[in-house]
Each structure stands twice: as C-alpha cells, then as structure tokens.
Amino acid sequence: MLLLAVVVSGWVSRAIPWSIPRPLVQIALGGIVGLVSNLRVELDPEVFFLLFLPPLLFLDGWRIPKEEMLRDAAAILELALGLVVFTVLGVGFFIHWMVPAMPLPVAFALAAVLSPTDPIAVSSIAARVPIPKRLMHILEGESLLNDASGLVCLRFAVAAVLTGGFSLYDAALSFLWVALGGIAVGFVATLVISRLKRWVAQQVGEESGTQIIISLLIPFGSYLLAEHLHCSGILAAVAAGVTMSYADAQAPTLASTRIERHTVWDTIQFAANGIIFVLLGEQLPGILANAARTVQVTGHHEPEWLVVYVLAITVALAALRLAWVYVSLNFTIYRASLQGRTMQHPPWQLVVATSLAGVRGAITLAGVLTLPLTLSDGTPFPARDLAILLAMGVIILSLVAASIGLPLLLQGLQMPADHSYAEEEDRGRVAAAQAAITAVERVQHALAMGRTDADVTVAAAARIMEFYRSRIDHRSGDGEAAALARRSETAERDMMLAALKAERGAIAGLLRQKRIGSETAKRLMREADLLELRFGG
C-alpha cells in the first residue's frame, strides 16, 4: 500500500495544475492510508535508519557534482557545519525555554534532527520555478554534509539523555573518532570492493546484474561496518558514494551496465524518499490522536498550543538560517575585498531564498523516529512523542512555506548567464570527437591492410568521421557562427526526436500486426531509446 501510494503521488503531483511539491502529496496520501485502513507500520528506529539512510546518502555522494562542490566548499562547509551547530544551540535553547518540560538534552536532540535540509523536496518545489544552478549545487552540498553533522549531534544529545551527563572533551574525542573513522571506513571499503570487482571482471567478464547488486550492497556494507566499529555509518555511506564516483571515473563499466544501474538507482531513490513521506503521513493520524495527551507534557491542555510551537520553531529555524547566511555572505565579500577581488552582492531575493530553501524532509523524519523508546533504566524516553509531533509539524510547515515562498521570490528574477557550463561541455565534446576521429582512422588503416575492397572501409570511415567533424564545427565556433550552429543543432534535435517517435510507432504497428517478433521489436525499440537519450529526449 505504501508503494502504491508512492506511485499515485507521482500521477497526482503531475496532474495538479498548482505547484504543490510531491512530498506534500505523499504526506496527504499517507494520511489517507492511515485513516481509511488498519495499516499501522511499527517503526523500529534502528531498522528504519538502516533501510533508508545508507542508500539515499550514498546516492547523494555519488551523484553530486564534485567540481561545483569544491568551488563553493567554503560556503557549503559554513552551512553544513557552522550552521548546524548554530541551529542546534540556538533552537535547542529556544525549545527548552518555550517548553520547559522538555529536558535540555532532548531539546538539543530535536534541534539536531531539525538541522539537516532536504534538497529533493526543494527540487520538487522548484520544478516550475527553477532555482539558479549554483545555488542548487550549494544546497545539495550542504544537505550532503549536514545530514551527517546533524545526525552526529543527535547521537551526542541522545547519549547525554541516556547517561545524564555530557563531557565536551570526551565528546570532541568521540566526534573525531566517529567522523574520521566513518569517512575512512566508507573510503577504504568502496575502494577495496571496486578494485576487487574490476579484477574479477577482467578475469571472467562483466555482468550488468552483478555490478548493479554490488553497487546496492556497498552503502549497506559500509554503514554496518562503520557502526560495528562505533563510527558514523552516515558518514561512511556519504564517503562511499563520493569514492564510488572517483572509482567509476578511473575504471568505467560497460555502457549497458551504466544505463541499467542509473535506472535502478533512480527507482530506489524515488521509492525510498516516497515511502518515507508516505510513512510520515501514515503515522500522523495516530500521533495526532494522542495530541491531547502529548500537549499535557507542555503544561497546557489545548492541542492548539502544538500549532503555536510548530510555527514558532519553524520561524526560529528560518530566522537563524537567514542571519547565518547574511553574516556569512558579507564576511565572504569582505574577505574577498581584502584579497583584492571584487564580489558582487547577490540580489536580496537569493539570500532570502537560500534561507527559505532550508526545507526539512526525509532525514529529519528518519532521525526523530530513531529516538529511543526507553531510557537505560526502562523508563519512557522523556517527551519523545512531543518531539516527533513537533518535527513532523516543522517538516510539513517548511514544505508549505517553501512551496509558496520560493516561486514568489524567484519568479522573474534575472540572473547573469553562466557560460562556464556550456564552454565546459563544448571542450569535452570537441576533445571526445577528436579522439573518436583518431580511433576511426586507426581502425580504418588496420581493416584496409591486405583487402581488395578497401574502398568499403574508406567509405564507412568517412561517414563516421563526417558526424564527428560536424560536432567539432558546431562546438568550436564563436559569436554568430556558434549561435547559428546551436540553432541548427536544436532544429536537428527536434527533427530527430520526431523521427524516433514515428520510428517507434511503426515498430509497434508491425508488432501488433505480427509482422515482426517481440525480440526484434524489443531490440529496435532499445536502439531508438538510446538515440533519444543521446539527443536529450
């Protein structure tokens, strides 16, 4: 039922004319599931953490653009580390002040799970009003690292609740072991597995299914090994993903493996994120049913107070984030001026959007559900239900605020064109085309030696090289010539996509008429699909 709700959420979010993010649709569908059925998923925190976080964080580390992350490393680290600590302290003290019945360590634990952001939710919100690419890369990099830093802070806060004490010295040493050990485990495990599978593939050949399963096992293996060594399994999964991208670059797999693996991981990401939000909605009716009892922990009797607390915490998170972004940005501009560089202050809409884009999502829900059910002596964990309810309320409210605010802020915002990506793509395509022409010439000479029909190989080589020379001409021009080449390329793309659509229609018609077999139709369809992917369809 959960997976079915995820499928329906995809249909509904595309069908609704308004810009409602998919996570909100999934939460609503989960709530409907919880209301109309007797389904109650008992969430074991440790199992929940293991099932969902390793693959999602591994995939984030694997796919995030490394060069962009390194370019904006200072801004990302300021958000992912400095802002997390600032949020945990500021919001933690604020929650404890607002709800004195919630112990300070529990308030810090709640603030820790609220500190990570969810770029997938932001991407869904910005589907119709695109966020500037560089800002999106910063948000992705922040989310990749603040998942780990926020959950490590949660670990220390929970330990303080369970033991009743907190030592800054011990926490610092433990943090170093947890962080560095987790990164080392993820790096070493992925490196060893990648080299081992490469050696096996050289000996017996590569099989796509085996390679895909290995990629699925790496995040879980890294996570479990790090947790066994009392390190951060979260950081191990992130480090494993980053290492996987470099391992792939050094020893690329077969093209068929890459295509199939990409599809499998896209499906896993869609399903895992969707199930988490559907679970949030499915748990919501049961938690709200106990709202009257939960609110008594705060010293009140009216459940409306919970709405006030959720609103206050959401505003506090946004205000602290806005303050941090504003101060950090001005400090960066000041530091650049000391170095003799001139930095233009971005529009105020981008500064506010960076704050508003701090949407809470899957990691926050996963983290708050891992709060222990009981203390070491068997007594219930203090204010656990209240913490879960407040975290769920903040997730929903932050999603709603961003879905309304981001389109209003970014609509019509004119940003200077960033030509670096286009130039980078041109360089890559030209270099690849030149290498391809060299390889074709080499194969042509090898095939032509000692053959009487050398003109056949010459003609074949000419056709292939003409394609690559056309690409070089299109990508090497400048000014009006380049613009004309790009218009020509766009027209060629449109015509090619139309031709491929007609081609598939004809193949399907022949199959229905039983004039070709299903195997032949499948092979021809796959060729057309790969061509469409190449032309960006």
C-alpha positions in Angstrom: 0.0 0.0 0.0 2.9 2.4 0.7 4.4 1.7 -2.7 1.1 2.1 -4.3 0.7 5.5 -2.6 4.1 6.5 -3.9 3.0 5.6 -7.5 -0.2 7.5 -7.1 1.6 10.5 -5.7 3.7 10.8 -8.9 0.5 10.9 -11.0 -1.3 13.3 -8.7 1.6 15.8 -8.4 1.9 16.0 -12.2 -1.8 16.3 -12.8 -2.4 19.1 -10.3 -2.1 22.4 -12.0 -0.8 24.2 -8.9 2.8 23.9 -7.9 2.3 21.5 -5.0 5.5 19.6 -4.2 5.4 15.8 -4.4 6.4 15.3 -0.7 3.2 17.2 0.4 1.1 15.0 -1.9 2.8 11.9 -0.5 2.2 13.0 3.1 -1.5 13.6 2.3 -1.9 10.2 0.6 -0.1 8.6 3.6 -2.6 10.3 5.9 -5.5 8.9 3.8 -4.0 5.4 4.1 -3.7 5.8 7.8 -7.3 7.0 8.2 -9.1 4.5 5.9 -7.2 1.3 6.8 -6.0 -0.5 9.8 -2.4 -0.4 8.5 -0.1 0.6 11.2 3.6 0.3 10.4 5.5 -0.3 13.7 8.8 1.6 13.0 11.8 0.0 14.6 14.2 3.0 14.7 17.4 1.0 14.0 15.8 -0.9 11.1 14.3 2.3 9.8 17.6 4.0 9.9 19.4 1.1 8.2 16.8 0.6 5.4 16.5 4.2 4.2 19.6 6.4 5.0 22.6 4.4 3.6 21.3 4.2 0.0 19.9 7.8 -0.1 23.1 9.3 1.3 25.3 7.1 -0.8 23.5 8.2 -3.9 23.8 11.9 -2.9 27.6 11.5 -2.5 27.8 9.5 -5.8 25.9 12.0 -8.0 26.7 15.4 -6.5 28.9 17.5 -8.9 32.3 17.3 -7.2 33.9 20.3 -9.0 31.0 22.6 -8.1 31.1 21.4 -4.5 34.9 22.1 -4.3 34.4 25.5 -5.9 31.8 26.5 -3.3 33.4 24.4 -0.5 33.7 27.4 1.9 30.0 28.3 1.6 28.9 24.7 1.9 31.0 24.0 5.0 29.8 27.2 6.6 26.2 26.0 6.1 26.8 22.3 6.7 28.9 22.5 9.8 28.7 26.0 11.3 25.0 26.5 10.7 24.2 23.0 12.1 26.0 23.8 15.4 24.4 27.3 15.5 21.0 25.7 14.9 21.4 23.0 17.5 22.4 25.5 20.2 20.1 28.3 19.2 16.9 26.3 18.5 17.7 23.8 21.3 17.8 26.6 24.0 14.7 28.2 22.3 12.7 25.0 22.5 13.7 24.4 26.1 12.8 27.9 27.0 9.4 27.6 25.2 8.7 24.1 26.6 10.5 23.9 30.0 9.0 20.4 30.5 11.2 19.1 27.6 14.7 18.5 29.1 17.5 20.5 27.5 19.3 17.4 26.1 16.0 16.3 24.4 15.6 19.8 23.1 19.1 19.6 21.6 18.2 16.2 20.1 15.1 17.7 18.5 17.1 20.7 17.2 19.7 18.3 15.8 17.2 16.3 13.7 15.7 19.6 12.5 19.1 21.0 11.3 19.5 18.8 8.1 17.8 20.1 5.0 16.3 18.1 2.1 17.3 19.2 -1.4 14.9 16.6 -3.0 12.0 18.5 -1.5 13.4 21.8 -2.8 13.9 20.3 -6.3 10.3 19.2 -6.3 9.1 22.7 -5.2 11.3 24.4 -7.8 10.1 22.2 -10.7 8.2 25.1 -12.3 10.4 27.9 -10.9 14.0 26.7 -11.3 16.4 27.6 -8.6 19.7 29.0 -10.0 22.1 26.2 -10.7 24.9 27.4 -8.5 22.5 27.9 -5.6 21.1 24.4 -6.1 24.6 23.0 -6.0 25.3 24.8 -2.7 22.0 23.4 -1.3 22.9 19.9 -2.4 26.4 20.1 -1.0 25.0 21.5 2.3 22.4 18.7 2.5 25.0 16.0 1.8 27.2 17.1 4.7 24.6 18.5 7.2 22.8 15.1 7.2 25.9 13.6 8.8 26.8 16.5 11.1 23.2 16.9 12.3 22.8 13.2 13.0 26.1 13.1 14.8 24.9 15.9 17.0 21.7 13.9 17.6 23.8 10.9 18.7 25.6 13.0 21.3 22.4 14.6 22.5 20.7 11.2 23.0 23.8 9.9 24.8 23.5 12.8 27.2 19.8 11.9 27.8 20.7 8.3 28.4 23.7 8.8 30.6 22.6 12.0 32.3 25.9 13.7 31.7 27.9 15.4 29.0 31.7 16.0 28.7 32.9 18.4 26.0 36.4 16.8 26.0 35.0 13.3 25.6 32.5 14.5 23.0 35.3 16.1 21.0 37.4 13.0 21.0 34.4 10.8 20.2 33.4 13.1 17.4 36.8 12.8 15.8 36.7 9.0 16.0 33.1 8.9 14.8 33.7 11.3 11.9 37.1 10.3 10.7 36.5 6.6 11.3 33.3 6.7 9.3 34.9 8.5 6.4 37.8 6.1 6.4 35.6 3.1 6.5 33.5 4.3 3.6 36.5 5.2 1.5 38.5 2.0 2.2 35.5 -0.4 1.8 34.4 1.2 -1.5 38.0 1.3 -2.9 38.7 -2.4 -2.0 35.3 -3.6 -3.4 35.7 -1.5 -6.6 39.2 -2.9 -7.3 38.1 -6.4 -6.4 35.1 -6.3 -8.8 37.3 -4.8 -11.5 39.8 -7.7 -11.2 37.1 -10.3 -11.3 35.5 -8.6 -14.3 38.9 -8.7 -16.1 39.2 -12.5 -15.3 35.7 -13.7 -16.1 33.9 -10.8 -17.8 31.5 -8.2 -16.6 27.8 -8.9 -16.0 25.4 -5.9 -15.6 23.2 -7.5 -13.0 26.2 -8.4 -10.7 27.6 -4.9 -11.0 24.3 -3.3 -10.0 23.8 -5.6 -7.0 27.4 -4.8 -5.8 26.6 -1.1 -6.0 23.5 -1.7 -3.9 25.4 -3.6 -1.3 28.2 -1.1 -0.9 26.3 1.6 1.1 24.8 -1.1 3.5 28.1 -2.8 3.9 29.9 0.5 4.7 27.2 1.6 7.1 27.1 -1.7 9.0 30.9 -2.0 9.2 31.3 1.6 10.5 28.5 1.1 13.1 30.2 -2.2 14.2 33.4 -0.1 14.8 31.3 2.5 16.6 32.0 5.1 13.9 29.4 7.1 11.9 27.6 4.9 9.5 26.1 8.0 8.0 29.5 9.5 7.1 30.6 6.1 5.9 27.7 6.0 3.4 28.5 9.5 2.2 32.2 8.7 1.8 31.4 5.5 0.0 29.3 7.5 -2.5 32.0 10.1 -3.2 34.6 7.3 -3.6 32.3 5.4 -5.9 32.2 8.4 -8.3 36.0 8.5 -8.5 36.3 4.7 -8.8 33.9 4.8 -11.8 35.9 7.6 -13.4 39.1 5.5 -13.2 37.6 2.3 -14.5 34.4 2.8 -16.4 31.9 0.0 -16.6 30.1 -1.2 -19.7 27.7 1.2 -21.3 24.8 -1.2 -20.7 25.7 -1.5 -17.0 25.8 2.3 -16.5 22.4 2.8 -18.2 20.7 -0.1 -16.2 22.4 0.9 -13.0 21.3 4.5 -13.3 17.7 3.4 -13.9 17.8 1.1 -10.9 19.1 3.8 -8.6 16.6 6.4 -9.8 13.8 3.9 -8.9 15.3 3.2 -5.5 15.7 7.0 -4.8 12.1 7.7 -5.9 10.7 4.7 -3.9 12.7 5.3 -0.7 12.0 9.0 -0.5 8.4 8.5 -1.3 7.9 5.8 1.3 9.5 8.0 3.9 7.0 10.8 3.3 4.1 8.4 2.9 5.1 6.9 6.3 5.1 10.4 7.8 1.5 10.8 6.6 0.5 7.3 7.7 1.9 7.9 11.2 0.3 11.3 11.5 -3.3 10.3 12.4 -2.1 8.1 15.2 0.2 10.8 16.6 -2.5 13.5 16.3 -4.9 11.2 18.1 -2.6 11.4 21.1 -2.1 15.1 20.7 -4.4 15.9 23.7 -2.2 13.7 25.9 1.0 14.9 24.3 0.2 18.6 24.8 -0.1 18.0 28.6 3.7 17.5 28.7 4.0 21.2 27.8 1.8 22.2 30.8 -1.2 23.1 28.6 -4.4 21.3 27.8 -5.5 22.7 24.4 -3.9 21.0 21.4 -3.9 24.3 19.6 -0.7 25.1 21.5 1.1 22.4 19.4 0.4 24.5 16.3 1.9 27.6 18.1 5.0 25.6 19.0 5.4 24.3 15.4 5.0 27.8 14.0 7.5 29.3 16.5 10.1 26.6 15.8 9.8 27.0 12.0 10.1 30.7 12.3 13.2 30.3 14.6 14.8 27.9 12.2 14.3 30.3 9.2 15.4 33.4 11.2 18.6 31.7 12.4 19.3 30.4 8.9 18.7 33.9 7.4 21.0 35.5 9.9 23.8 33.0 9.3 23.5 33.3 5.5 23.5 37.1 5.7 26.5 37.3 8.0 28.4 34.6 6.1 27.8 36.2 2.8 29.0 39.6 4.0 32.1 38.0 5.6 32.9 36.3 2.3 32.6 39.6 0.4 34.8 41.4 3.0 37.4 38.6 2.8 37.5 38.8 -1.0 38.0 42.6 -0.8 41.0 42.1 1.5 42.5 39.8 -1.2 41.9 42.5 -3.9 38.9 40.6 -5.5 35.6 42.2 -6.2 32.5 40.2 -5.5 29.0 41.4 -6.5 26.4 41.2 -3.8 23.6 38.8 -4.9 20.0 40.0 -5.1 18.2 40.0 -1.7 15.7 37.5 -3.2 18.5 34.9 -3.5 19.6 35.5 0.1 16.0 35.0 1.4 15.5 32.1 -1.0 18.6 30.4 0.5 17.0 30.7 3.9 13.6 29.6 2.8 15.0 26.6 0.9 16.1 25.1 4.2 13.2 22.6 3.9 13.1 19.7 6.3 12.3 16.3 5.0 13.3 12.6 4.9 16.4 12.9 7.1 14.6 14.8 9.8 11.8 12.2 9.9 14.3 9.3 9.9 16.3 11.0 12.7 13.4 11.8 15.0 12.0 8.3 14.7 15.3 6.9 16.0 14.9 8.5 19.4 14.9 5.6 21.9 11.7 4.3 23.3 13.1 4.0 26.8 16.0 5.1 28.9 18.6 2.8 30.3 16.5 2.0 33.4 13.4 1.1 31.3 11.5 4.4 31.9 10.0 6.1 28.8 12.2 8.5 26.9 11.1 12.0 28.0 8.9 13.9 25.7 9.5 11.5 22.8 6.0 11.8 21.3 6.1 15.6 21.6 9.5 15.7 19.8 8.1 13.5 17.0 4.9 15.6 16.6 6.9 18.9 16.6 9.4 17.5 14.0 6.5 16.3 11.8 4.8 19.7 12.0 8.0 21.5 11.1 8.5 19.3 8.1 5.0 20.0 6.8 5.1 23.7 7.5 8.5 24.2 6.0 7.4 22.4 2.8 4.3 24.6 2.6 6.2 27.8 3.3 8.8 27.0 0.6 6.3 25.9 -1.9 4.5 29.2 -1.6 7.5 31.5 -1.0 10.2 30.2 -3.4 8.1 30.7 -6.6 7.1 34.2 -5.4 10.8 35.1 -4.7 12.3 33.6 -7.8 9.6 34.4 -10.3 11.1 36.8 -12.9 14.4 37.0 -11.2 17.0 37.8 -13.8 20.4 36.1 -13.2 23.5 36.7 -15.3 24.0 33.8 -17.8 26.7 31.3 -16.6 28.6 30.4 -19.8 31.1 28.2 -17.9 29.0 25.1 -18.2 28.4 25.5 -21.9 32.1 26.1 -22.6 33.0 23.1 -20.5 30.6 20.9 -22.4 32.0 22.2 -25.7 35.5 21.4 -24.7 34.6 17.9 -23.6 32.6 17.2 -26.8 35.3 18.5 -29.1 38.1 16.5 -27.3 35.9 13.4 -27.5 35.2 13.9 -31.2 38.9 14.4 -32.0 39.8 11.2 -30.1 37.0 9.4 -32.0 38.3 10.5 -35.4 41.8 9.3 -34.5 40.5 5.9 -33.4 38.4 5.6 -36.6 41.4 6.4 -38.7 43.5 3.8 -36.9 40.8 1.1 -37.3 40.3 2.0 -40.9 44.0 1.5 -41.7 44.0 -1.8 -39.8 41.0 -3.1 -41.7 42.2 -1.9 -45.1 45.5 -3.7 -45.0 45.6 -6.6 -47.4 42.0 -6.2 -48.5 40.8 -5.8 -52.1 37.7 -3.9 -51.1 39.5 -1.1 -49.2 37.1 1.4 -50.6 34.3 -0.1 -48.4 36.2 0.7 -45.2 37.2 4.2 -46.5 33.5 5.0 -47.2 32.4 3.7 -43.8 35.1 5.7 -42.1 34.2 8.8 -44.0 30.6 8.6 -42.9 31.5 8.2 -39.2 34.2 10.9 -39.3 31.8 13.3 -41.0 29.5 13.0 -38.0 32.3 13.9 -35.6 33.7 16.7 -37.8 30.2 18.2 -37.8 30.2 18.1 -34.0 33.6 19.8 -33.8 32.5 22.6 -36.2 29.3 23.2 -34.2 31.2 23.3 -30.9 34.3 25.2 -31.9 32.7 28.3 -33.4 32.2 31.6 -31.6 29.9 34.6 -31.9 27.3 34.5 -34.7 28.7 31.3 -36.1 28.3 29.5 -32.8 24.7 30.8 -32.4 23.8 29.6 -35.9 25.4 26.2 -35.2 23.4 25.9 -32.0 20.1 26.8 -33.8 20.9 24.2 -36.4 21.7 21.7 -33.7 18.3 22.4 -32.0 16.4 22.0 -35.2 18.3 18.7 -35.9 17.3 17.6 -32.4 13.6 18.4 -32.9 13.5 16.6 -36.2 15.4 13.6 -34.8 13.1 13.3 -31.8 10.1 13.4 -34.2 11.6 10.8 -36.4 12.3 8.5 -33.5 8.8 8.9 -32.3 7.5 7.9 -35.7 10.0 5.0 -35.8 8.7 3.6 -32.6 5.1 3.9 -33.7 6.0 2.0 -36.9 7.7 -0.8 -34.9 4.8 -1.1 -32.5 2.4 -1.3 -35.5 4.4 -4.1 -37.1 4.4 -5.9 -33.8 0.6 -5.6 -33.4 0.2 -6.9 -37.0 2.6 -9.8 -36.1 4.9 -8.9 -39.0 7.9 -8.9 -36.6 8.6 -10.8 -33.4 8.7 -9.4 -29.9 12.5 -9.9 -29.6 13.1 -8.0 -32.8 10.8 -5.2 -31.7 12.5 -5.0 -28.3 15.9 -4.7 -29.9 14.8 -2.0 -32.3 12.9 -0.1 -29.6 16.1 -0.1 -27.4 18.2 1.3 -30.3 15.6 4.1 -30.7 15.5 4.8 -27.0 19.3 5.1 -26.8 19.3 7.5 -29.7 16.6 9.6 -28.0 18.7 9.7 -24.8 21.7 10.9 -26.9 19.6 13.7 -28.4 18.2 14.7 -24.9 14.7 13.5 -25.3 
